Amino acid sequence: MNENAKLDLTPPGKAPKAPIAPNGAKAAAPKVPKEPKPPKEPRVSRFAKLYPNDAKVTLLVKENPKRGASKDRFEGYTGSATVGEALAKGVTYADLAWDVGHGLISVSA
């Protein structure tokens, strides 16, 4: 008998074990390619949901109450009819949230 040949000692009625490779390791099952995942939707921030670009911005104060860099950004509201226009002029979503919360502006859909 050849010393490389192995006897199948599987009892009748049982499935045979996975084939054994010549180096003694078990043979791996063939890999089935996975289906590609659908592309993810672009992520939208919570601020963008609260303040959509087409929402109307209304100033509730007559003069700019801010100082420093925020004063320059607050000027972005002047001449802006919508949130999108204000954002294009340098206003941030954090500015919008702060100014609405402190009654300096109102945003209406």
Beta strands, then each sheet from edge to edge (+ up, - down):
strand 1: 56-59
strand 2: 105-108
sheet 1: 1+ 2-
end
